[in-house]
Amino acid sequence: MKRLRPVKRLGLASVLLLALFATLPLGAEYFCQRYDFSAEKWIRLNAKVGSLELLDVQFEFPSYVGPRKLGIKGRDQATLNLKNYGEVRTRVQVAIALFDAEGNLVGCGTTGTKVAGTKPGGTEGYYVSFDYVNSRIQTAKTFYLTVESIPDVPDVGGGTKAPPTTG
């Protein structure tokens, strides 16, 4: 009987993975990559997700000078620039997680398309705010960038809409 347990676990893991992928919209593309962190500099990404090219990212932490947090206005944020080489508008979802040298999460933020996607041939900047998990953000050494792209499909009225999800 003990030999059946790994099979049951494998079956359960397969069902969970299938459920996860069934909730992604049809045609969605996914990208996740680790990079070395550098503040106040443009970091070239040279990556693609679907019809999008991820050009570069810059981290800005205006409320810090060295290790000291200042009481001035400013927002801890990253700016991600991308270009759509596809033939339809593309909706974009972005997540960035920052880690210190020991692998501790020191900052995270998300953003995405609010109304219309990035138009074909268009270049767009997405701003990711680090509003909540950020008390040790200045100690970041690496970051993970995750991007999902979802091509809009033509609507009967000539507009576009996001594709339906499966499941």
C-alpha positions in Angstrom: 0.0 0.0 0.0 2.9 2.4 0.7 3.8 2.3 -3.0 0.5 3.8 -4.0 1.1 7.0 -2.0 3.7 8.5 -4.5 1.2 7.9 -7.3 -1.6 9.6 -5.3 0.6 12.6 -4.6 1.6 12.8 -8.2 -2.0 12.6 -9.2 -2.9 15.4 -6.7 0.0 17.6 -7.9 -1.2 17.0 -11.6 -4.7 18.1 -10.7 -3.5 21.2 -8.9 -1.2 22.2 -11.8 -4.0 21.6 -14.3 -6.3 23.8 -12.2 -3.7 26.5 -12.1 -3.2 26.5 -15.8 -6.9 26.3 -16.5 -7.4 29.7 -14.8 -4.9 31.5 -17.1 -6.5 33.2 -20.1 -6.2 31.5 -23.5 -3.1 32.9 -25.3 -1.5 34.2 -22.1 2.3 34.2 -22.1 4.4 34.1 -18.9 8.0 35.2 -18.1 10.0 35.1 -14.8 13.7 35.9 -14.5 16.2 36.8 -11.8 18.4 39.8 -12.2 21.1 41.6 -10.2 19.7 44.7 -8.6 21.1 48.3 -9.1 19.3 51.4 -7.9 19.0 54.6 -10.0 20.4 52.9 -13.2 18.6 51.6 -16.3 19.1 47.8 -16.3 18.8 46.2 -19.8 16.6 43.2 -19.8 16.8 41.8 -23.4 13.8 39.5 -22.8 10.7 38.5 -24.6 7.3 37.4 -23.4 4.9 36.6 -26.2 4.9 39.5 -28.7 6.4 41.9 -26.1 10.0 42.8 -25.7 11.0 43.8 -22.2 13.5 46.6 -22.8 14.7 47.9 -19.4 13.9 48.7 -15.8 15.0 51.4 -13.4 14.5 51.4 -9.6 14.0 54.8 -7.9 14.0 55.2 -4.2 13.8 59.0 -3.6 13.0 58.7 0.1 16.4 57.2 0.9 19.9 58.8 1.0 22.3 56.0 1.9 20.8 53.9 4.6 18.7 56.7 6.1 15.1 57.2 5.3 14.1 60.8 4.8 10.8 62.4 5.4 10.4 63.8 1.9 7.9 63.1 -0.8 8.8 60.5 -3.2 7.8 57.0 -4.1 9.8 53.8 -4.0 9.1 52.5 -7.5 10.4 50.7 -10.6 9.8 51.8 -14.2 9.6 48.9 -16.7 9.7 49.8 -20.4 8.4 47.4 -23.0 7.5 47.3 -26.7 4.6 45.3 -28.4 5.7 43.7 -31.6 2.4 41.9 -32.1 -0.6 42.8 -34.3 -3.1 43.3 -31.4 -3.2 45.3 -28.2 -1.7 43.3 -25.3 -2.7 43.5 -21.7 0.3 43.3 -19.3 0.6 42.2 -15.7 3.8 42.9 -13.8 5.3 41.7 -10.5 8.7 42.6 -9.0 10.1 41.1 -5.9 13.4 42.4 -4.3 15.7 40.2 -2.2 18.7 41.0 0.0 22.0 39.1 0.0 20.6 36.4 2.3 17.6 35.8 0.1 15.1 37.7 2.3 12.2 39.5 0.6 12.7 43.2 1.2 10.3 44.7 -1.4 7.5 43.7 -3.7 5.0 45.4 -6.0 2.6 44.7 -8.8 0.9 46.6 -11.6 -0.8 46.0 -14.8 -3.0 47.2 -17.7 -5.9 49.2 -16.3 -8.0 50.1 -19.3 -6.5 49.3 -22.8 -3.5 47.2 -23.5 -0.2 48.3 -25.2 -1.0 49.0 -28.8 0.7 47.1 -31.7 4.1 48.7 -32.3 3.8 50.8 -29.2 6.3 51.3 -26.4 4.9 51.8 -22.9 6.2 52.3 -19.4 4.7 50.5 -16.4 5.3 51.8 -12.9 5.5 49.3 -10.1 5.2 50.9 -6.6 6.7 49.3 -3.5 4.2 50.7 -1.1 3.9 48.1 1.7 6.8 45.7 2.0 9.7 48.2 1.8 11.3 48.9 5.2 14.6 47.2 4.1 14.3 47.9 0.4 17.7 49.8 0.3 19.4 46.4 1.0 18.2 44.8 -2.2 20.8 42.8 -4.2 18.7 40.8 -6.6 15.2 40.9 -8.0 12.7 38.7 -9.8 10.7 40.2 -12.6 7.5 38.4 -13.6 5.4 39.5 -16.6 2.2 38.0 -18.0 1.0 39.1 -21.4 -2.5 38.6 -22.7 -3.4 39.5 -26.2 -6.7 41.3 -26.6 -9.0 39.6 -29.2 -11.2 41.7 -31.6 -14.8 42.3 -30.4 -17.7 42.1 -32.8 -18.1 45.9 -32.5 -14.5 46.5 -33.6 -13.0 47.0 -30.1 -10.9 44.6 -28.2 -11.5 42.5 -25.2 -9.4 40.1 -23.1 -9.8 36.4 -24.1 -12.0 34.3 -21.8 -10.4 32.1 -19.1 -10.8 28.3 -19.3 -12.3 26.3 -16.5 
